């Protein structure tokens, strides 16, 4: 941990995910990424994230299902 706020970004579109990651890191955040709801749940359980930015439409598990399972 770096002491920076940790954000989990979840999106199946790699260009969107990388753009968000770059923007957030440039503004002082630490960023974890996941490309689907299952990966997001694993990251959420494994790391003390401060904020989750979650895409709704994704393969394997939509954002609403991932959010419900993670809460």
C-alpha positions as CSV (number, residue, x, y, z in Angstrom):
1,X,0.0,0.0,0.0
2,X,1.2,3.4,-0.9
3,X,-1.1,5.4,1.3
4,X,-2.9,6.7,-1.8
5,X,-6.7,6.1,-2.1
6,X,-7.2,2.8,-3.9
7,X,-9.7,2.6,-6.7
8,X,-10.9,-0.5,-8.5
9,X,-11.8,0.1,-12.1
10,X,-13.9,-2.5,-13.9
11,X,-14.6,-2.5,-17.6
12,X,-14.4,-5.0,-20.4
13,X,-13.3,-2.4,-22.9
14,X,-9.5,-2.3,-22.6
15,X,-9.2,1.2,-24.0
16,X,-11.7,2.6,-21.5
17,X,-10.0,0.8,-18.6
18,X,-6.5,2.0,-19.5
19,X,-7.7,5.6,-20.1
20,X,-9.4,5.7,-16.6
21,X,-6.3,4.0,-15.0
22,X,-4.0,6.6,-16.5
23,X,-6.2,9.5,-15.6
24,X,-6.6,8.4,-12.0
25,X,-2.9,7.6,-11.5
26,X,-2.0,11.0,-12.8
27,X,-4.2,12.5,-10.2
28,X,-2.7,10.7,-7.2
29,X,-4.7,7.5,-7.0
30,X,-3.6,3.9,-6.9
31,X,-5.6,1.8,-9.3
32,X,-6.5,-1.9,-9.6
33,X,-8.2,-3.1,-12.8
34,X,-10.5,-5.9,-13.7
35,X,-12.1,-6.8,-17.0
36,X,-15.3,-8.6,-15.7
37,X,-17.4,-9.0,-12.6
38,X,-15.7,-12.1,-11.4
39,X,-12.3,-10.5,-11.5
40,X,-13.8,-7.5,-9.7
41,X,-15.1,-9.6,-6.9
42,X,-11.8,-11.3,-6.4
43,X,-10.0,-7.9,-6.3
44,X,-12.6,-6.4,-4.0
45,X,-12.2,-9.3,-1.5
46,X,-8.4,-9.2,-1.7
47,X,-7.8,-5.5,-1.4
48,X,-9.1,-2.7,0.8
49,X,-10.5,-0.5,-2.0
50,X,-11.8,2.9,-1.3
51,X,-14.0,3.2,-4.5
52,X,-15.2,0.9,-7.2
53,X,-15.9,2.3,-10.7
54,X,-18.0,-0.5,-12.3
55,X,-19.2,-0.9,-15.9
56,X,-22.7,-2.2,-16.1
57,X,-22.6,-4.3,-19.3
58,X,-19.8,-6.9,-19.2
59,X,-19.3,-10.6,-20.1
60,X,-19.6,-13.3,-17.5
61,X,-21.2,-11.1,-14.9
62,X,-22.9,-7.7,-15.3
63,X,-22.0,-4.8,-13.0
64,X,-25.3,-5.0,-11.0
65,X,-24.7,-8.7,-10.2
66,X,-21.1,-8.0,-9.2
67,X,-22.2,-5.1,-7.0
68,X,-24.9,-7.2,-5.3
69,X,-22.5,-10.1,-4.6
70,X,-19.8,-7.8,-3.3
71,X,-22.1,-6.0,-0.8
